[in-house]
Amino acid sequence: MPIHLDTLTPSQVKEIIDLALRNANEEDRRHIVQRRGISADDTAHAPQHLVKAIDRLSPAAQHELMSLMWLGMGTIDADEGAWVDLLHIVEDEPFENVPVQLATTPSLHEYLHRGLGKVS
């Protein structure tokens, strides 16, 4: 059976993907500037605009977003049984500060995009 999002909407995921992609592009620019020996502003490890967008989601939606990221990473097979199991694992784990964890995940935009492509 196909995987369905229960809490998140595709538009919410796309908003997070866009913000994560913007952050990735900013990180790439910072690394280029640093490699050239120019002082770069590396103020916040976690991009606050992305953290705030994820924090606005309900806890259930945050867990679904984390599960979607893991789906996009290839951590699980794209079937409903594995998806439901992953959701239970994510809900039961005492993750600290899910928005920051997600926002600081390298290639978050890629993983969410892949994960979103596997749901209906």
LODRENKE-327073 format. One record per atom (N, C-alpha, C, O): residue in one letter; x, y, z. Coordinates in steps of 0.2 Angstrom, whole numbers, plus 5000, padded with zeros to 4 digits. Each point is the difference from the previous one (the first is absolute). Example, Ala and Ser with C-alpha at 12.3 -4.5 7.8 and 13.67 -1.06 7.14 Angstrom:
BEGIN
A506649725039/A499650065000/A500450065000/A500549995003/S499350064993/S500450065001/S499650055003/S500350065001/
***
This chain:
BEGIN
M500449945000/M499650065000/M500450065000/M500650005003/P499250064994/P500450065000/P500050035007/P499649995004/I500950054996/I500150045006/I499650075000/I500050034994/H499749995011/H499650065000/H500250045006/H500249985005/L499850094994/L500250055005/L499350015004/L499550014997/D500549985010/D499450015003/D500050085003/D499450025001/T501150005001/T500050075003/T500350054996/T499750065000/L500849934996/L500350054996/L499750004993/L499749954998/T500350114999/T499750014994/T500650004995/T500650035002/P499449964992/P500550004995/P500350085000/P500650014999/S498950035001/S500350075000/S500450025006/S500550045000/Q499349935006/Q500550025006/Q500649974999/Q500550035002/V499649914995/V500649964999/V500450054995/V500650005001/K499150024994/K500350044994/K500350065003/K500550034998/E499150005007/E500350065003/E500649995004/E500550045000/I499549905004/I500649985003/I500649994996/I500650025001/I499249944993/I500649994995/I500350064997/I500650015000/D498950044999/D500350074997/D500450035005/D500650034998/L499249975008/L500450035005/L500749975001/L500550035001/A499549904999/A500649965001/A500450014994/A500750005001/L499150004993/L500450014994/L500350075001/L500650014998/R499050045004/R500350075001/R500650005005/R500550034999/N499449935006/N500550005005/N500649964997/N500650025002/A499349934994/A500649964997/A500450044996/A500650005000/N499050054996/N500450044995/N500450055004/N500550024998/E499250015008/E500450045004/E500649975003/E500550035001/E499449915001/E500649965003/E500549994995/E500650015001/D499249974993/D500550004994/D500450064999/D500650005000/R499050065000/R500450064999/R500450025006/R500650024999/R499249965007/R500550015006/R500649965000/R500650035001/H499349914996/H500649965000/H500550024994/H500650005001/I499150034994/I500450024994/I500450075003/I500650004999/V499150045005/V500350065002/V500549985005/V500550035000/Q499449925005/Q500549985005/Q500649974996/Q500650015002/R499349954993/R500649974996/R500450064997/R500649995000/R499150064998/R500450054997/R500350055006/R500450054998/G499549935008/G500450045005/G499650065002/G500350055004/I499149964994/I499650065002/I499649995006/I499749945000/S500350115004/S499649995006/S499249994998/S499850044997/A499949905006/A499349994999/A499650005006/A500349995005/D499150044995/D499650005006/D499749935001/D499549984996/D500749985009/D499849945001/D499750005007/D500149965005/T499450084996/T499750025006/T499649945003/T500149985006/A499449994990/A499649955003/A500149934996/A500050004994/H500149955010/H500149944997/H499349974997/H500049974995/A499550055009/A499349984997/A499750064997/A499950055003/P499949944991/P499750064997/P499350025003/P499549955000/Q500450115003/Q499450015004/Q499450004996/Q499549985002/H500550044991/H499450014996/H499749924999/H499449995000/L501149975000/L499849934999/L499749975006/L499549965000/V500950055006/V499849985006/V499350025002/V499649965002/K500350114997/K499350035001/K499449964996/K499549995003/A500750004991/A499549974995/A499849935003/A499449985000/I501149985002/I499949935002/I499650015007/I499649965001/D500650085003/D499850015007/D499250025000/D499749985004/R500150054990/R499350025000/R499649944999/R499350005001/L501049944996/L499649944999/L499849975007/L500450015005/S499149954995/S499849975006/S500549945001/S500449984996/P499750005010/P500449945002/P499949944995/P500549974998/A498950025001/A499949944995/A500250014993/A500349964997/A499750105001/A500250024993/A500850005000/A500349984995/Q500050045011/Q500750005000/Q500349935000/Q500549994996/H499149975007/H500249935000/H499949974993/H500449964997/E499150065000/E499949974993/E500550034995/E500249974995/L500050095006/L500550034996/L500749975001/L500449984995/M499750005011/M500749965002/M499949934996/M500549984997/S498949995003/S500049944997/S500050004993/S500349964996/L499550105001/L500050014993/L500750014998/L500249984994/M500250055010/M500750014999/M500449934999/M500449994996/W499449975009/W500349935000/W499849964994/W500449964998/L499050055000/L499849974994/L500450024994/L500249964996/G499950105004/G500450034994/G500749985001/G500450004994/M499949985012/M500749985000/M500049934998/M500649974999/G498949995001/G500049934998/G500049965006/G500249944999/T499750095007/T500049965006/T499549945000/T500149955003/I499350064994/I499549955000/I499849994993/I500150044996/D499549915003/D499749984993/D499450055000/D499750015005/A500150004989/A499450054999/A499449955000/A499650004994/D500249975011/D499449975001/D499650025006/D500450025005/E499049974995/E499650035006/E500249975007/E500050035005/G500149904995/G500249975006/G500650035003/G500150015006/A500550004990/A500650035002/A499950075002/A500350025005/W499350024992/W499850065001/W499750015007/W500250045004/V499349924997/V499650005007/V500549985006/V500050035005/D500449924993/D500549985006/D500550065001/D500250025006/L500050024989/L500550055001/L499750065003/L500350035005/L499049984994/L499750065003/L499949985008/L500150045004/H499849904998/H500049985007/H500650005003/H500150035006/I500549964991/I500650005002/I500250085002/I500250015005/V499650034990/V500250075001/V499650035005/V500250045004/E499149944997/E499650035005/E500249975007/E499950045005/D500449904995/D500249985007/D500750025002/D500150005006/E500350024990/E500750025001/E499950075004/E499750054997/P500749965008/P500050075003/P500550054997/P500550025003/F499449994990/F500450054997/F500050075003/F499550025002/E501150014999/E500050065002/E500050054995/E500450004995/N499250055005/N500050064995/N500049984993/N500550014996/V499049955002/V499949984993/V500150054995/V500349994995/P499450075006/P500250054995/P500750024999/P500250004994/V500250005011/V500750014999/V500449944997/V500450014996/Q499449935006/Q500249944997/Q499950004993/Q500549984996/L498950035002/L499850004993/L500450064996/L500349994995/A499750075008/A500350064996/A500749994999/A500350034996/T500149935008/T500749995000/T500249944996/T500649985000/T498949984997/T500249944997/T500250024993/T499750044996/P500949945002/P500350024993/P499549974995/P499849945001/S500150094994/S499649984994/S499349985002/S499749964997/L500050085008/L499449995002/L499550014994/L499549964999/H500650094997/H499650014994/H499949944996/H499549994997/E501149985001/E500049944996/E499649945003/E499649974996/Y500550025010/Y499749945003/Y499250015001/Y499749964998/L500150105003/L499350025000/L499749994993/L499549985000/H500950054995/H499749994994/H499949934997/H499549984997/R501049985005/R500049934998/R499449965004/R499749964997/G500350065009/G499549975004/G499350024998/G499549965000/L500450104998/L499350034998/L499949964993/L499449994999/G501149994997/G499849974994/G499849935001/G499749974995/K500450005011/K499849935002/K499350005003/K499849945001/V499950115000/V499350005004/V499550024994/V500150034995/S499349955007/S499450024996/S499650055003/S499550024997/
***
